[in-house]
Amino acid sequence: MNQDNGKDEKSRTSLTRRTVISGAAAVGLSTMARAQQPAEVKVGLIVPLSGIYTRPGQVMRMGAEMGVEHINAQGGIKSLGGAKLKLVVIDCGDTTEKAKNAAQRMVAQETDLVAATGSYLSSFTLAVTEVTERAELPVLTLSYSDLLTERGFKYIFQTAAPASRQSELGLPELMKLAEAASGKRPKTVAMIMDNTATSVATAKALKEKIFAQEGLQLVVEEVWTPPLSDATPLIQKVRSARPDLLLFMPNAISDAKLGLEKINEFGLGQGKIPTVSFSITIAEPDMLQSVSTDAVQGIMTVVANWGSKGHEALIAELKAKYKEPWMTQNVISTYGDMWLMKAALEQAGKADRLAVAQAFRTMDGGPSKHYPGGQLKFDEKGRRVGAGVVIVQWQSGVPVTVYPSDLALAAPFWPKKS
């Protein structure tokens, strides 16, 4: 037997064994990697599901459920081997103390959450994020208050334009609309509002800068603590002053109903005093349970988001699945939050809250699809870069997007003051 042939045979045998062992090891490592990837990833939704703010919490849940369902149906989190999102829902109640307690339960009991969203009222979100910040749990929020992202926190990400910015963007557009429709700009304004954090922040920006900038004189300013028991004293003062414009800012549906009922009872509705809000509450479907479509016709509100052009399929699905007549900001923004969480998880490559938070901080996801204006990118404060506003107007019994033009589903009109 040739010795060289024997050596070659041994070499081939050794190589084959090494190849088999190496291949087996690779398969083993691959199997281990797959085994280590989670089958599901938990994300939280902390919203009011009891008390006077139940309705907004319910529709935020609808948006979150739709988002999770769509993400999972399209393959889940691909960087985690197709792991599915699992929504964990927490009721934050209807007071700041209840919200804080709910947040404490959430971080104590749901230790494997990688991110959360919700809270609804800015007052609740301020309390909730005091807790989540200590737990290093990243939280997305639609809440408006400027204070949310003025505290130096590193784990809060505000998808909406803050209240002061919404005032700066919204009121000038309304003044232009009024002038174009009537040939003159409003000169006097009445402002009646609740004392929640969003309303306070909005009013601060209006009074400190924007009223003067727009040539508006504030002739009535009234504030109440929700829930409103009687709107009569508020509306009496508005009737006495007869302003060119009324800013009505409730955040509880029951308060909005009481106010509008009294506005119409005193003969100030239906355009007699053009009415504008800076809250989605005035455009909730529940409004039509107490007031007629004529009573709300023409009322406008400046909001952070709304079902708009490009969301038609989602709006249709919402109607079919949940029997909701239209898509408020609470639905579309919370739906978008689920996709934002997915993007952060894909970028992070692991189901880890610190990695997800870092992904939010460094994300540059291009133009926003589920929020108006700007980018899927956050600045050093945690505010979404370039976040815009939507103006919604009641037209023929439905609040529709009328601004900006690229999202509008109808043309706006200015109610005629009589």
Disulfide bonds with the S-S distance in Angstrom:
none
